[in-house]
């Protein structure tokens, strides 16, 4: 066998091994959920949480109240995987179906103490603690892993639009008086980073949400 042929064979073997290693790295990265930091929801991947920039977007501090009347702050995200949506108790449109799907999520993840649900009311002036309590009782919502939240309208709208980016009207300026109404559901990790967005009316999207929540759970506990 001449030297040129040997060189070609060795070179081909090295190239194949390099491509295999690259494919394994890419496959490994796909096993992790992306991060999002703005309203276009352009995904960004990091090999580990240590590689996430210090100034990367995270949900800031806030103060609201749950259906039990307890104060809830952004500390609620610590050490938990959180599923977030926005609704109101008297909504006749998209909310009943979306909240029914949230109930399915609650049932599916009820045994996992590391996962919780947060539902912010977009009509907090009408949805005080008593209204949220009644809604929770009527719909079988457990306060052990699902908080219905009320508070100052301005604070909740700022969170929804400028921190969770839940509205789809990207690029359209909204005033504080414009009503916030969305079927989007978000997945947040234990460091307040957005890791997924899903259509809360779509069963396939809900299945993906459940799969991603479990994947994120495994990622955070190092499996």
Secondary structure, 3 states (H helix, E strand, C coil): CCHHHHHHHHHHHHHHHHHHHHHHHHHHHHCCCCEECCCCCCCECCCCHHHCCCCCCCCCCCEEECCCCCEEEHHHHCCCEEEEEEECCCCCCCHHHHHHHHHHHHHHCCCCCCEEEEEEECCCCCCCHHHHHHHHHHHCCCCCCEEEEECCHHHHHHHHHHHCCCCCCCCCCCCCCCCCCCCEEEEECCCCCEEEEEECCCHHHHHHHHHHHHHHHHHHCCC
